[in-house]
Structures are given as C-alpha cells and as structure tokens.
Amino acid sequence: MTALPADVLLAVALVAVYLIDSMHFLSIGDALVTTRGGRPAGVSFGAGFELGGRRPFLANPFTPFRPNFRVEWDTSGAPVSTPAEVAQAFAQMLKSLQVLGPFMAVSAGLVVLIAPVALALSYQIVFLAAVALAWIMMAVACVIVVLRRKALGLSGGQVASTVFVALICLPCGPNLMRAIAKRPHWRLNARDLPELGFEPAQVATVRARVRGALTSAQRFVDEGGKERAVIDEQLRALGEPSP
C-alpha cells in the first residue's frame, strides 16, 4: 500500500484541524445560539449522539464570520438572567465583533481552501503566499481584538490566550470570532430561549427544539424531585406542541 505524500497529509491536516476547532461539545443544560445578519438565527442542543457525555455540534465551516453563543439553561430554579439582558448582551457582542468578519472570511478561504490545494498540488509559492497573507490578516484582527478588549468583555488573560492560539495555530485563526463569542456564559430559563431576539418566523422552530430538549432532560432527573418540577413547569410555559 502506497503512503500518501507528506504534502497531501499536511493539506488534509489543515482542513481537519480547522473542522475540529469549529466544533462545540455541549453537555445537558447547554444550548448553542447561532447567528446570522447580526442577530440570533437558531438554537441547537448538539447532535443526537454523545461523545464522552457531550453532544457534538459542528459550526458551519463556510461561515466563520457568524459567531455562536453558548447559553446554560437552568432546571434548578436558581436566579437567572432575563431574556432581555441576554439579548442585549448578544447585540453588544455582535456589534463589537462585526469588524472582524471580513478578516475571518478571507483567512478561512486562504487557510482551508487555497493553502491545502496548493500544498497538495505542490505549488509551494502559492502555499507560502496564502499562509503569509492569512497570518497578516490574523495579526491585524488580533490587534483589533486587543484594542476592543473592554467592549468584548474580555480580561487581559483571555485576550492573551485567544490571540496566542490564533497566531500560532494557523487553521485555528479563522475561528477567532467564535473563540471570543464562546468566552462569556449566560444562564437563563429554558422557556426564555425563544425570546432572545429571533425572527418571528423562527420562534416556533426554536420553541419546538427547546421543548424537545426539556422532554429529553426529563429522563435524567428524579420524577418527584425539584428539577423535574422545574422542567415540567417550563414545558407548560412553552405550551403544547402544534399538531
């Protein structure tokens, strides 16, 4: 059996690392809010299977300029944020991240498309030019992140670690927006997820997915316990599913 050339293996590795870095692993009680056009566009609770007790979710690899927000939904009855507070935080974060979008789109095209193809076809000059341009784009994006640290709600340590990974790991760089967006953590009632600013046409779909996640979560709590009572109450608040 003939081994693949090293250049081809490296090209495959670039794409594979990018895809792995684009993944989220959600535990029970986690929801991922996707965005489009500067506002929430959908919600996901991960795939229908688990890896190590967590459900994988692969963010669209063609849209690294659309960040996703991780939200914890409460089943204990503890104090949580209101949907208005979380929606406002989303809007502020998206506004601050918007300027990074073109850098993510171009760097992803260079790193995940042009560089691997050039490498596999042994176009070394094209490969080096794509890598160099992608790194310059990422360096400029990192400078913007440093300058907007307060608006993005990042600590000095968070900025340092995020920028370090983006500059050192070439296929991780295009996911810089997503890496920043998943830093904050919000906690709210599951029944409030449909009220995070989705388009009216999407609310019914989001409500159905939340209802499904809560129904699934019922299997993991004691039937007569407090968490089960909270889940039942939130299901009632979401209303009956449409026929």
N, C-alpha and C positions, 0 to 999 in steps of 0.2 A: 504494500500500500504506500503510495507516494504522499509524503508530508506536504502540507501547504507551505508556500514560501513565507518567509518571515514578514514580508511587506503586507501580504494578504491577511495574515494573522493579526498584525498590528492594526490594519484597517478595520477588521471585524471588532477588535477590542475597543477601538474608539467609539463605535456605534453602541456596543454592548454596555460600556461604562456609562455612556450618556443615558441609555434607557433605564439602567438600574438606578442612576441618580435621579431620574424622573419619577421614580415610584414612591408611593406612600404606603405605610403599613399601619392600618387602623385597628385599634382594639375595640371591644364592645364599649359603647359610650362615646365613640368618636364619629364625627361626621366631617366630610370634606366639602366645602362650598366652592364650586368652580365659578369662574368669572368670564365675562365677555362684554366688550364695549364699555368697560369701566363700571360694571355693576354685576351683582350676583346673577349667575345664569343657570345653576343647577346644584344638586346636592347628591353626594354618593356616600355609601357606607362600606365601600370596598367590594371586592369580588365575592362570589358565593362560596368560596372555599377559604381555608385558613392555612397560614404558614407560621408555625411556631406560636399559634394562638392569636395571630393577627391577620386581618384581611388585606391583601394587596390591592392597590389602585394605581394603575399606570396613567399618569397625566398625558394628555395629547402631546406626543413628541414633536409635532409640527407647530405648536403654539407656545413656545417657552415664554412669550411676552404676555401670557394670560396667567397670572398667579392664582393659587388656590389657598383658601384659608381653612385651617383645622379648628373645629369647634367641639368642645365637650358638651354632651347633653346630659343633664342631671336626672337621676332617678331616686335620689335620696331625700328630696325636699329641702335641701340646703339653700341658702341665699344664692341667687344667680344674677347675672346681668339681664337687663331688659333688652328686647329685640331692637328697640330704638338706639340704645347705647352701642350695641354691636354693629348695627347697620351704619351708624355714624363713623365708627372706628374703621369699618371696611372702606367707606368712601374716602376717608382721610388717607388711608394706606394706599389705595389705588391711585389717588391723585398724586401722591408723593412718588410712587413707583412708575408712573406713566412715562416719564422721560427716559427710562431705561429700556422701554420696549424695542425701539429700533436697534439698539446695540445687541439685545438678545436675539432678535430675528436674524441679523446679519451674521453674528458669531456662530449661531447654530447652523446656518447654511454652510459656512466655511468649515466648521469642525466636523459636522455629522454627514455632510454630503460631498463637498469639493475635496477636502483633505483625504478621506478614505478612498474615494475613486481615484484620485491622483496617485495615492500610495499603491493601490492595487495594480494600477497600470504602469507603475514605475516612472511617473512624471515627477521626478524629485523636486525640480524647481517650482512647479505648481504647488506641490505639497508644502514646501517650505514657505512659499509666499502666502498660502492660505493660513498656515499656522501663525506666521508673524502678524498678519493683518488681524486675525482673530484675537491674538494676545493684546495687540494695541487697542482694539475695540473694548476688550475686557478691562484693560488698565484704566481707560477713560471712564468706563462705567463704575469701576471701583472708587475712583476719585469722587464721582458724583455721590456715591453711597456715603462716603466719609463726610462730605460736605452737608449731606441731608440727614445725618445720623439722628438728630433730635426729632425731625419731622417723621422719621420712620420708626421712632420709639426704640432705637437700639442702644445698648450700652457699649462702652468702649471695647469690652471684651468680645461682645457679639460681632461688632464690626470687624475687629481684627481677625477673628476666626473665619468669618464669612468671606472676607476679602482674600485671606490666605488660601483658602480652598479654591476660590475662583481663579486665582492667578497661577496656582501650582498644578491643579488638575485640569488639563485642557478640556476634556469633554464635560467637566462639571460646570465650567464657566457659563455656558448659555442658560443654566438653571439658576442664575444669581437672583432673579426676581422671585422665583419660587422659594429659594432658600430664605430670603428675607421675610416673605409673606408667612411662612410657617413658624417663625420665631414667636410671635405673640400667641397667647392662648386665651380663648374666651369660653365661658361656661354659661349655659342658659338652659331653660326647659326645652325638651324636645318639641313640645307642642308649638313653641315660638319660632322654630326654624323656618316655617313658610312665611314669616313676617320680616325677613331680612332684606327686603327690597327687590324681590324677584319681579319679573314682568308678570302682569295679571294672568297671561296665558300659561305661565309656568307654575303658578301657585298650586293648582290641583295636582300636578305631577309630583311636586315636592311634598305636598301633604300625603300623597299615597305612599311615597318612599319612606317618609317618617313613620307613617302608620305601620308599614311592613317591618321596619327596624324595631319598633317598640313591641310588636307582636312576637318577633323573633327573640327579643330580650326577655320576654316572659318566661322562657324555658330555663333561664339561668338564675332565677331568683325563687325564694320560697313562696309558695302560694299564699300563705297567710301573713307574710312579712310586710314591713313598711315599704320596701322598694316595689313590691308587687302592687301595693295600693296606689303608690305614686304613678306607676306605669298605667294602671287601669284608669286613673283619673285623667292622665294626659291623653289616653286613647279616646276617652269620652269627649274631651275638649276638642279633639280633631274631627269629631263627627263620624258618622257611618260612611263606609266607602260607597262610591257611586255604583249603581247596578251596571 
